[in-house]
Amino acid sequence: MPVRRLDPILVDRIAAGEVVERPSSAVKELVENALDAGATRIDVAIEHGGKSLIRVIDDGSGMDARDLALAIERHATSKIPDGDLTAIATLGFRGEALPSIAAVADLTIETRAMGAPHGCSIRVDAGEKRGLSASNWPRGTKIEARALFAATPARLKFLKTERTETAAIVDVVKRLAMAHPQARFSLSADSGALFDYSACGDDQARRIFQILGEDFAANAFRLEAEREGVKLSGLAGLPTYSRGNAQMQYVYVNGRPVRDKLFAGAIRAAYLDFLSSDRHPVVALFIDCDPRSVDVNVHPAKAEVRFADPGLVRGLVVGALKQALAEKSHRSADTNARAAIDVLARGNGAHYRAPPSANWSLPRSPYAPAGFEDQPQAAFDAGAPMADSRAHETPAPEPESPLGAARAQLHETYIIAQTQDGLVIVDQHAAHERIVYEKLKRQRAAAGVARQMLLIPAVVELDESRMNALAPALDELAAFGLALERFGPGAMLVRETPALLGEVDCKRLVEDIADLLAEEGDARGLSRRLDHVLATCACHHSVRAGRRLSAPEMNALLREMETTPGAGQCNHGRPTYIELKLADIEKLFGRR
């Protein structure tokens, strides 16, 4: 068949597929245009997940008739007046948004430039321009896109459910609102108003709390760092305030929301010592740098960026987060305590009913009503005391001891401590696991982990894949305190193990390390994987649940927790303790 030029409208529809992938893409482009126009109020309304209607109204600078006519043409923009693509300081710059939306929807724009005697409007129906007309629109711009993708039914067919598309729009508007606290944002759908965030001026933290909620405000810490002209600011959540996915990670570069592998990897690396692989931290991070040092023209969706020095930016994020976590992660999220109070409150007032079997009875009370007979009651045997009976003799907690003084041990697993204004419940295994892990890390950083030589070297038989995984890491494992050497074609000889771990199951330890090293198949990230090995060993060789502790042992554990970085959570991200305030406990008993 002969080569021919495509119809211009068809060209626009094909090109639009790169910019307007789904309704949320159109919303993102329109809201970005409003922000670039200096809007201080942006109202978004949608119907049927954005498929029937997308309306964006702003109070920005607006457009005159000439600008409006050009705005719907491809590659017409006011964002780069000097044509310098290396110094983009606006959210939009390609001039593709409006013509792309107009190519796949019925687009109507009403606008009025500041100081203009009247407004103007234009309509484009699936690429067909209907011409300019006068309008009485008062100020700013209103854009309506109806019947999105009606002209491209193949794209319409592959959209998700209305609920899913609405959720994507909510996420897009929230991400843009977070970076621009100076503007008021509202979003409504068929069901009614979804949110309305008042303007916060320059108070970035207030906008973050509007979006992420008061729980995040109570369980977050601030970040401020700078390196070679690159500034990092924002808020990050405690490890125990984590999520099952990375949806609650907000990252911005010069005010632009991005979803970039560089930042995802940096955040994961910073929290690696504090979270298990299936948990994700909640963060709101803002990078400010010279626009010339970052390329925002990498992808049509503008969600990815490329830095001139990615190592500098990654190092800044990882370093700032790690330093802040070392200082702040002795805290445990207060949401755990409030959840415990909620559970207790729900159970408050529940009636105890004895099971039918019984082998002891209560004496008849002199205050019992006539006809009351001794009734058999259920047996209850508390067994031996769960802690040293002298625990109550421990002096009252000092103000400088936030975890208080041990008072009891429950089920040989949980330590109950009295604080100045409440009580703390400590998971003894989780707490000691963190303490052991941090000691191992400090030893390795200082001069290598202290070793203990085995009186009789242990022989561990391994398959070929595990042998191959261990072979290139023997020197690094020796610094970790584990001295291995080949012992024939299918075995490793264990001569030394980390002294801090005491008695070790050598076979299990070596097999676990081999499996960890085999996961990625090469030497990259070896240090990170060895930290994982340290964490695994600390877990297996810490004070176990079920071990009875004396009062001095419990208090020694509490004091070590107070001086150990990251003591608010174990190596897997679980809380090591929860704190219940006396005021909350008093409410349970009606004292408040």
Beta strands, then each sheet from edge to edge (+ up, - down):
strand 1: 41-47
strand 2: 53-58
strand 3: 106-112
strand 4: 119-125
strand 5: 128-135
strand 6: 140-146
strand 7: 184-189
strand 8: 192-197
strand 9: 220-227
strand 10: 230-237
strand 11: 242-243
strand 12: 249-253
strand 13: 256-258
strand 14: 280-281
strand 15: 283-288
strand 16: 294-295
strand 17: 306-307
strand 18: 360-361
strand 19: 376-377
strand 20: 405-410
strand 21: 414-419
strand 22: 422-427
strand 23: 451-461
strand 24: 483-486
strand 25: 491-498
strand 26: 577-581
sheet 1: 5+ 4- 3+ 6- 2+ 1- 7- 8+
sheet 2: 9+ 10- 15+ 12+ 13-
sheet 3: 11+ 14-
sheet 4: 16+ 17-
sheet 5: 18+ 19-
sheet 6: 20+ 21- 22+ 26-
sheet 7: 23+ 25- 24+
end
